[in-house]
Amino acid sequence: MTRSRGVQAMADSCPKPATTGSNNPTPVISSKTLFQGRRMIAIEHNGERYALRITATGKLILTK
């Protein structure tokens, strides 16, 4: 699978996680960076496509 240019640019511009002595720090990506002004994005995982959207009240909902 190849990455689209937008996803690659987003991945390249994301800050690297700070190390806290842990061998596997959890990366943090802001929703603003992830959505880039959109209300919904698609996420592919294990060959399945999911929709992640921002509701009118600002909450996140992930659906298959």
PDB file of N, CA, C and O in Angstrom:
ATOM      1  N   MET A   1       0.841  -1.175   0.000  1.00  0.00           N
ATOM      2  CA  MET A   1       0.000   0.000   0.000  1.00  0.00           C
ATOM      3  C   MET A   1       0.884   1.235   0.000  1.00  0.00           C
ATOM      4  O   MET A   1       1.873   1.289   0.731  1.00  0.00           O
ATOM      5  N   THR A   2       0.542   2.219  -0.806  1.00  0.00           N
ATOM      6  CA  THR A   2       1.317   3.449  -0.860  1.00  0.00           C
ATOM      7  C   THR A   2       0.558   4.561  -0.167  1.00  0.00           C
ATOM      8  O   THR A   2      -0.673   4.573  -0.159  1.00  0.00           O
ATOM      9  N   ARG A   3       1.281   5.477   0.404  1.00  0.00           N
ATOM     10  CA  ARG A   3       0.669   6.624   1.072  1.00  0.00           C
ATOM     11  C   ARG A   3       0.385   7.718   0.066  1.00  0.00           C
ATOM     12  O   ARG A   3       1.138   7.909  -0.889  1.00  0.00           O
ATOM     13  N   SER A   4      -0.709   8.438   0.285  1.00  0.00           N
ATOM     14  CA  SER A   4      -0.974   9.598  -0.557  1.00  0.00           C
ATOM     15  C   SER A   4      -0.018  10.706  -0.143  1.00  0.00           C
ATOM     16  O   SER A   4       0.555  10.676   0.946  1.00  0.00           O
ATOM     17  N   ARG A   5       0.143  11.675  -1.020  1.00  0.00           N
ATOM     18  CA  ARG A   5       1.066  12.774  -0.706  1.00  0.00           C
ATOM     19  C   ARG A   5       0.630  13.544   0.527  1.00  0.00           C
ATOM     20  O   ARG A   5       1.469  13.965   1.324  1.00  0.00           O
ATOM     21  N   GLY A   6      -0.695  13.738   0.697  1.00  0.00           N
ATOM     22  CA  GLY A   6      -1.199  14.473   1.856  1.00  0.00           C
ATOM     23  C   GLY A   6      -0.899  13.763   3.161  1.00  0.00           C
ATOM     24  O   GLY A   6      -0.501  14.391   4.143  1.00  0.00           O
ATOM     25  N   VAL A   7      -1.091  12.446   3.170  1.00  0.00           N
ATOM     26  CA  VAL A   7      -0.812  11.669   4.379  1.00  0.00           C
ATOM     27  C   VAL A   7       0.675  11.678   4.676  1.00  0.00           C
ATOM     28  O   VAL A   7       1.072  11.826   5.831  1.00  0.00           O
ATOM     29  N   GLN A   8       1.510  11.521   3.647  1.00  0.00           N
ATOM     30  CA  GLN A   8       2.957  11.542   3.860  1.00  0.00           C
ATOM     31  C   GLN A   8       3.402  12.901   4.377  1.00  0.00           C
ATOM     32  O   GLN A   8       4.224  12.974   5.290  1.00  0.00           O
ATOM     33  N   ALA A   9       2.869  13.985   3.804  1.00  0.00           N
ATOM     34  CA  ALA A   9       3.238  15.328   4.258  1.00  0.00           C
ATOM     35  C   ALA A   9       2.813  15.523   5.706  1.00  0.00           C
ATOM     36  O   ALA A   9       3.549  16.114   6.495  1.00  0.00           O
ATOM     37  N   MET A  10       1.623  15.027   6.060  1.00  0.00           N
ATOM     38  CA  MET A  10       1.140  15.140   7.422  1.00  0.00           C
ATOM     39  C   MET A  10       2.042  14.349   8.365  1.00  0.00           C
ATOM     40  O   MET A  10       2.385  14.832   9.444  1.00  0.00           O
ATOM     41  N   ALA A  11       2.426  13.146   7.969  1.00  0.00           N
ATOM     42  CA  ALA A  11       3.303  12.323   8.807  1.00  0.00           C
ATOM     43  C   ALA A  11       4.661  12.987   8.986  1.00  0.00           C
ATOM     44  O   ALA A  11       5.237  12.949  10.073  1.00  0.00           O
ATOM     45  N   ASP A  12       5.172  13.592   7.923  1.00  0.00           N
ATOM     46  CA  ASP A  12       6.471  14.253   8.000  1.00  0.00           C
ATOM     47  C   ASP A  12       6.430  15.489   8.888  1.00  0.00           C
ATOM     48  O   ASP A  12       7.433  15.835   9.512  1.00  0.00           O
ATOM     49  N   SER A  13       5.260  16.172   8.953  1.00  0.00           N
ATOM     50  CA  SER A  13       5.173  17.415   9.704  1.00  0.00           C
ATOM     51  C   SER A  13       4.759  17.208  11.157  1.00  0.00           C
ATOM     52  O   SER A  13       4.798  18.154  11.943  1.00  0.00           O
ATOM     53  N   CYS A  14       4.363  15.996  11.529  1.00  0.00           N
ATOM     54  CA  CYS A  14       3.947  15.724  12.903  1.00  0.00           C
ATOM     55  C   CYS A  14       5.150  15.756  13.834  1.00  0.00           C
ATOM     56  O   CYS A  14       6.220  15.247  13.500  1.00  0.00           O
ATOM     57  N   PRO A  15       4.962  16.360  15.006  1.00  0.00           N
ATOM     58  CA  PRO A  15       6.076  16.371  15.951  1.00  0.00           C
ATOM     59  C   PRO A  15       6.376  14.968  16.444  1.00  0.00           C
ATOM     60  O   PRO A  15       5.477  14.141  16.595  1.00  0.00           O
ATOM     61  N   LYS A  16       7.633  14.719  16.688  1.00  0.00           N
ATOM     62  CA  LYS A  16       8.047  13.428  17.219  1.00  0.00           C
ATOM     63  C   LYS A  16       7.717  13.392  18.710  1.00  0.00           C
ATOM     64  O   LYS A  16       7.842  14.411  19.390  1.00  0.00           O
ATOM     65  N   PRO A  17       7.299  12.239  19.226  1.00  0.00           N
ATOM     66  CA  PRO A  17       6.940  12.161  20.641  1.00  0.00           C
ATOM     67  C   PRO A  17       8.155  12.376  21.536  1.00  0.00           C
ATOM     68  O   PRO A  17       9.268  11.957  21.219  1.00  0.00           O
ATOM     69  N   ALA A  18       7.913  13.031  22.648  1.00  0.00           N
ATOM     70  CA  ALA A  18       8.981  13.241  23.621  1.00  0.00           C
ATOM     71  C   ALA A  18       9.251  11.924  24.327  1.00  0.00           C
ATOM     72  O   ALA A  18       8.326  11.171  24.635  1.00  0.00           O
ATOM     73  N   THR A  19      10.494  11.656  24.574  1.00  0.00           N
ATOM     74  CA  THR A  19      10.820  10.422  25.276  1.00  0.00           C
ATOM     75  C   THR A  19      10.786  10.683  26.769  1.00  0.00           C
ATOM     76  O   THR A  19      11.301  11.692  27.251  1.00  0.00           O
ATOM     77  N   THR A  20      10.174   9.766  27.489  1.00  0.00           N
ATOM     78  CA  THR A  20      10.052   9.906  28.940  1.00  0.00           C
ATOM     79  C   THR A  20      10.746   8.765  29.653  1.00  0.00           C
ATOM     80  O   THR A  20      10.409   8.430  30.788  1.00  0.00           O
ATOM     81  N   GLY A  21      11.723   8.168  28.976  1.00  0.00           N
ATOM     82  CA  GLY A  21      12.399   7.035  29.562  1.00  0.00           C
ATOM     83  C   GLY A  21      11.751   5.720  29.159  1.00  0.00           C
ATOM     84  O   GLY A  21      12.312   4.650  29.394  1.00  0.00           O
ATOM     85  N   SER A  22      10.583   5.798  28.560  1.00  0.00           N
ATOM     86  CA  SER A  22       9.883   4.597  28.107  1.00  0.00           C
ATOM     87  C   SER A  22      10.450   4.168  26.766  1.00  0.00           C
ATOM     88  O   SER A  22      10.860   5.009  25.966  1.00  0.00           O
ATOM     89  N   ASN A  23      10.477   2.869  26.515  1.00  0.00           N
ATOM     90  CA  ASN A  23      10.972   2.368  25.238  1.00  0.00           C
ATOM     91  C   ASN A  23       9.961   2.535  24.122  1.00  0.00           C
ATOM     92  O   ASN A  23      10.329   2.452  22.951  1.00  0.00           O
ATOM     93  N   ASN A  24       8.685   2.769  24.449  1.00  0.00           N
ATOM     94  CA  ASN A  24       7.642   2.846  23.445  1.00  0.00           C
ATOM     95  C   ASN A  24       6.678   3.993  23.761  1.00  0.00           C
ATOM     96  O   ASN A  24       5.542   3.743  24.163  1.00  0.00           O
ATOM     97  N   PRO A  25       7.113   5.245  23.585  1.00  0.00           N
ATOM     98  CA  PRO A  25       6.231   6.367  23.893  1.00  0.00           C
ATOM     99  C   PRO A  25       5.052   6.415  22.916  1.00  0.00           C
ATOM    100  O   PRO A  25       5.190   6.051  21.748  1.00  0.00           O
ATOM    101  N   THR A  26       3.915   6.860  23.396  1.00  0.00           N
ATOM    102  CA  THR A  26       2.731   6.993  22.558  1.00  0.00           C
ATOM    103  C   THR A  26       2.789   8.315  21.813  1.00  0.00           C
ATOM    104  O   THR A  26       2.870   9.371  22.441  1.00  0.00           O
ATOM    105  N   PRO A  27       2.748   8.279  20.472  1.00  0.00           N
ATOM    106  CA  PRO A  27       2.757   9.533  19.723  1.00  0.00           C
ATOM    107  C   PRO A  27       1.431  10.269  19.892  1.00  0.00           C
ATOM    108  O   PRO A  27       0.379   9.647  20.044  1.00  0.00           O
ATOM    109  N   VAL A  28       1.490  11.589  19.865  1.00  0.00           N
ATOM    110  CA  VAL A  28       0.297  12.424  19.983  1.00  0.00           C
ATOM    111  C   VAL A  28       0.156  13.239  18.709  1.00  0.00           C
ATOM    112  O   VAL A  28       1.078  13.951  18.310  1.00  0.00           O
ATOM    113  N   ILE A  29      -1.009  13.130  18.071  1.00  0.00           N
ATOM    114  CA  ILE A  29      -1.309  13.892  16.858  1.00  0.00           C
ATOM    115  C   ILE A  29      -2.571  14.687  17.136  1.00  0.00           C
ATOM    116  O   ILE A  29      -3.591  14.108  17.508  1.00  0.00           O
ATOM    117  N   SER A  30      -2.525  15.989  16.966  1.00  0.00           N
ATOM    118  CA  SER A  30      -3.706  16.806  17.230  1.00  0.00           C
ATOM    119  C   SER A  30      -4.775  16.544  16.176  1.00  0.00           C
ATOM    120  O   SER A  30      -4.465  16.254  15.020  1.00  0.00           O
ATOM    121  N   SER A  31      -6.029  16.649  16.585  1.00  0.00           N
ATOM    122  CA  SER A  31      -7.123  16.446  15.634  1.00  0.00           C
ATOM    123  C   SER A  31      -7.089  17.514  14.547  1.00  0.00           C
ATOM    124  O   SER A  31      -7.492  17.257  13.413  1.00  0.00           O
ATOM    125  N   LYS A  32      -6.615  18.696  14.880  1.00  0.00           N
ATOM    126  CA  LYS A  32      -6.504  19.769  13.886  1.00  0.00           C
ATOM    127  C   LYS A  32      -5.550  19.351  12.766  1.00  0.00           C
ATOM    128  O   LYS A  32      -5.837  19.578  11.590  1.00  0.00           O
ATOM    129  N   THR A  33      -4.435  18.751  13.121  1.00  0.00           N
ATOM    130  CA  THR A  33      -3.479  18.257  12.131  1.00  0.00           C
ATOM    131  C   THR A  33      -4.066  17.091  11.346  1.00  0.00           C
ATOM    132  O   THR A  33      -3.906  17.011  10.128  1.00  0.00           O
ATOM    133  N   LEU A  34      -4.732  16.206  12.033  1.00  0.00           N
ATOM    134  CA  LEU A  34      -5.291  15.013  11.406  1.00  0.00           C
ATOM    135  C   LEU A  34      -6.411  15.342  10.419  1.00  0.00           C
ATOM    136  O   LEU A  34      -6.441  14.799   9.315  1.00  0.00           O
ATOM    137  N   PHE A  35      -7.320  16.216  10.804  1.00  0.00           N
ATOM    138  CA  PHE A  35      -8.482  16.524   9.967  1.00  0.00           C
ATOM    139  C   PHE A  35      -8.220  17.614   8.927  1.00  0.00           C
ATOM    140  O   PHE A  35      -8.904  17.652   7.905  1.00  0.00           O
ATOM    141  N   GLN A  36      -7.260  18.490   9.158  1.00  0.00           N
ATOM    142  CA  GLN A  36      -6.896  19.561   8.218  1.00  0.00           C
ATOM    143  C   GLN A  36      -8.114  20.349   7.737  1.00  0.00           C
ATOM    144  O   GLN A  36      -8.258  20.594   6.539  1.00  0.00           O
ATOM    145  N   GLY A  37      -8.987  20.747   8.655  1.00  0.00           N
ATOM    146  CA  GLY A  37     -10.151  21.561   8.321  1.00  0.00           C
ATOM    147  C   GLY A  37     -11.379  20.776   7.879  1.00  0.00           C
ATOM    148  O   GLY A  37     -12.437  21.364   7.656  1.00  0.00           O
ATOM    149  N   ARG A  38     -11.256  19.476   7.750  1.00  0.00           N
ATOM    150  CA  ARG A  38     -12.400  18.641   7.347  1.00  0.00           C
ATOM    151  C   ARG A  38     -13.175  18.198   8.580  1.00  0.00           C
ATOM    152  O   ARG A  38     -12.684  18.310   9.703  1.00  0.00           O
ATOM    153  N   ARG A  39     -14.393  17.692   8.366  1.00  0.00           N
ATOM    154  CA  ARG A  39     -15.211  17.156   9.454  1.00  0.00           C
ATOM    155  C   ARG A  39     -15.123  15.630   9.527  1.00  0.00           C
ATOM    156  O   ARG A  39     -15.509  15.036  10.534  1.00  0.00           O
ATOM    157  N   MET A  40     -14.612  14.986   8.452  1.00  0.00           N
ATOM    158  CA  MET A  40     -14.534  13.534   8.430  1.00  0.00           C
ATOM    159  C   MET A  40     -13.310  13.094   7.636  1.00  0.00           C
ATOM    160  O   MET A  40     -12.941  13.715   6.639  1.00  0.00           O
ATOM    161  N   ILE A  41     -12.687  12.011   8.100  1.00  0.00           N
ATOM    162  CA  ILE A  41     -11.570  11.397   7.382  1.00  0.00           C
ATOM    163  C   ILE A  41     -11.795   9.889   7.348  1.00  0.00           C
ATOM    164  O   ILE A  41     -12.553   9.350   8.154  1.00  0.00           O
ATOM    165  N   ALA A  42     -11.140   9.217   6.421  1.00  0.00           N
ATOM    166  CA  ALA A  42     -11.206   7.758   6.327  1.00  0.00           C
ATOM    167  C   ALA A  42      -9.901   7.180   6.855  1.00  0.00           C
ATOM    168  O   ALA A  42      -8.821   7.719   6.615  1.00  0.00           O
ATOM    169  N   ILE A  43     -10.022   6.076   7.577  1.00  0.00           N
ATOM    170  CA  ILE A  43      -8.865   5.374   8.124  1.00  0.00           C
ATOM    171  C   ILE A  43      -8.937   3.931   7.646  1.00  0.00           C
ATOM    172  O   ILE A  43      -9.963   3.271   7.813  1.00  0.00           O
ATOM    173  N   GLU A  44      -7.858   3.438   7.056  1.00  0.00           N
ATOM    174  CA  GLU A  44      -7.797   2.037   6.655  1.00  0.00           C
ATOM    175  C   GLU A  44      -7.013   1.260   7.703  1.00  0.00           C
ATOM    176  O   GLU A  44      -5.930   1.669   8.121  1.00  0.00           O
ATOM    177  N   HIS A  45      -7.582   0.129   8.119  1.00  0.00           N
ATOM    178  CA  HIS A  45      -6.950  -0.713   9.132  1.00  0.00           C
ATOM    179  C   HIS A  45      -7.264  -2.167   8.812  1.00  0.00           C
ATOM    180  O   HIS A  45      -8.430  -2.556   8.739  1.00  0.00           O
ATOM    181  N   ASN A  46      -6.223  -2.965   8.622  1.00  0.00           N
ATOM    182  CA  ASN A  46      -6.382  -4.392   8.301  1.00  0.00           C
ATOM    183  C   ASN A  46      -7.323  -4.626   7.121  1.00  0.00           C
ATOM    184  O   ASN A  46      -8.146  -5.541   7.147  1.00  0.00           O
ATOM    185  N   GLY A  47      -7.198  -3.801   6.100  1.00  0.00           N
ATOM    186  CA  GLY A  47      -8.001  -3.970   4.899  1.00  0.00           C
ATOM    187  C   GLY A  47      -9.424  -3.446   5.004  1.00  0.00           C
ATOM    188  O   GLY A  47     -10.187  -3.555   4.044  1.00  0.00           O
ATOM    189  N   GLU A  48      -9.797  -2.886   6.134  1.00  0.00           N
ATOM    190  CA  GLU A  48     -11.137  -2.328   6.335  1.00  0.00           C
ATOM    191  C   GLU A  48     -11.044  -0.811   6.372  1.00  0.00           C
ATOM    192  O   GLU A  48     -10.029  -0.255   6.790  1.00  0.00           O
ATOM    193  N   ARG A  49     -12.105  -0.146   5.935  1.00  0.00           N
ATOM    194  CA  ARG A  49     -12.137   1.315   5.954  1.00  0.00           C
ATOM    195  C   ARG A  49     -13.106   1.791   7.035  1.00  0.00           C
ATOM    196  O   ARG A  49     -14.235   1.311   7.135  1.00  0.00           O
ATOM    197  N   TYR A  50     -12.642   2.736   7.833  1.00  0.00           N
ATOM    198  CA  TYR A  50     -13.433   3.320   8.906  1.00  0.00           C
ATOM    199  C   TYR A  50     -13.566   4.816   8.664  1.00  0.00           C
ATOM    200  O   TYR A  50     -12.715   5.428   8.019  1.00  0.00           O
ATOM    201  N   ALA A  51     -14.643   5.399   9.184  1.00  0.00           N
ATOM    202  CA  ALA A  51     -14.846   6.843   9.098  1.00  0.00           C
ATOM    203  C   ALA A  51     -14.674   7.432  10.494  1.00  0.00           C
ATOM    204  O   ALA A  51     -15.301   6.972  11.448  1.00  0.00           O
ATOM    205  N   LEU A  52     -13.830   8.440  10.609  1.00  0.00           N
ATOM    206  CA  LEU A  52     -13.658   9.173  11.856  1.00  0.00           C
ATOM    207  C   LEU A  52     -14.191  10.569  11.606  1.00  0.00           C
ATOM    208  O   LEU A  52     -13.706  11.279  10.724  1.00  0.00           O
ATOM    209  N   ARG A  53     -15.197  10.965  12.387  1.00  0.00           N
ATOM    210  CA  ARG A  53     -15.798  12.273  12.142  1.00  0.00           C
ATOM    211  C   ARG A  53     -15.925  13.078  13.420  1.00  0.00           C
ATOM    212  O   ARG A  53     -15.956  12.544  14.529  1.00  0.00           O
ATOM    213  N   ILE A  54     -15.998  14.388  13.219  1.00  0.00           N
ATOM    214  CA  ILE A  54     -16.208  15.322  14.318  1.00  0.00           C
ATOM    215  C   ILE A  54     -17.694  15.670  14.330  1.00  0.00           C
ATOM    216  O   ILE A  54     -18.241  16.104  13.316  1.00  0.00           O
ATOM    217  N   THR A  55     -18.344  15.481  15.471  1.00  0.00           N
ATOM    218  CA  THR A  55     -19.770  15.773  15.585  1.00  0.00           C
ATOM    219  C   THR A  55     -19.992  17.276  15.738  1.00  0.00           C
ATOM    220  O   THR A  55     -19.045  18.049  15.874  1.00  0.00           O
ATOM    221  N   ALA A  56     -21.257  17.667  15.712  1.00  0.00           N
ATOM    222  CA  ALA A  56     -21.617  19.079  15.884  1.00  0.00           C
ATOM    223  C   ALA A  56     -21.212  19.597  17.262  1.00  0.00           C
ATOM    224  O   ALA A  56     -21.002  20.797  17.441  1.00  0.00           O
ATOM    225  N   THR A  57     -21.103  18.692  18.233  1.00  0.00           N
ATOM    226  CA  THR A  57     -20.703  19.104  19.585  1.00  0.00           C
ATOM    227  C   THR A  57     -19.205  18.969  19.827  1.00  0.00           C
ATOM    228  O   THR A  57     -18.728  19.182  20.941  1.00  0.00           O
ATOM    229  N   GLY A  58     -18.450  18.608  18.756  1.00  0.00           N
ATOM    230  CA  GLY A  58     -17.001  18.552  18.858  1.00  0.00           C
ATOM    231  C   GLY A  58     -16.429  17.231  19.334  1.00  0.00           C
ATOM    232  O   GLY A  58     -15.236  17.141  19.623  1.00  0.00           O
ATOM    233  N   LYS A  59     -17.262  16.207  19.419  1.00  0.00           N
ATOM    234  CA  LYS A  59     -16.769  14.890  19.830  1.00  0.00           C
ATOM    235  C   LYS A  59     -16.356  14.091  18.604  1.00  0.00           C
ATOM    236  O   LYS A  59     -16.754  14.403  17.482  1.00  0.00           O
ATOM    237  N   LEU A  60     -15.546  13.046  18.832  1.00  0.00           N
ATOM    238  CA  LEU A  60     -15.100  12.177  17.741  1.00  0.00           C
ATOM    239  C   LEU A  60     -15.894  10.880  17.751  1.00  0.00           C
ATOM    240  O   LEU A  60     -16.135  10.289  18.803  1.00  0.00           O
ATOM    241  N   ILE A  61     -16.298  10.443  16.546  1.00  0.00           N
ATOM    242  CA  ILE A  61     -16.999   9.171  16.399  1.00  0.00           C
ATOM    243  C   ILE A  61     -16.313   8.374  15.304  1.00  0.00           C
ATOM    244  O   ILE A  61     -16.092   8.869  14.199  1.00  0.00           O
ATOM    245  N   LEU A  62     -15.975   7.114  15.633  1.00  0.00           N
ATOM    246  CA  LEU A  62     -15.361   6.195  14.676  1.00  0.00           C
ATOM    247  C   LEU A  62     -16.400   5.144  14.312  1.00  0.00           C
ATOM    248  O   LEU A  62     -16.931   4.461  15.187  1.00  0.00           O
ATOM    249  N   THR A  63     -16.693   5.012  13.003  1.00  0.00           N
ATOM    250  CA  THR A  63     -17.656   4.011  12.537  1.00  0.00           C
ATOM    251  C   THR A  63     -17.044   3.198  11.420  1.00  0.00           C
ATOM    252  O   THR A  63     -16.124   3.642  10.734  1.00  0.00           O
ATOM    253  N   LYS A  64     -17.577   1.988  11.248  1.00  0.00           N
ATOM    254  CA  LYS A  64     -17.101   1.098  10.196  1.00  0.00           C
ATOM    255  C   LYS A  64     -17.964   1.273   8.968  1.00  0.00           C
ATOM    256  O   LYS A  64     -17.735   0.612   7.954  1.00  0.00           O
TER     257      LYS A  64
END
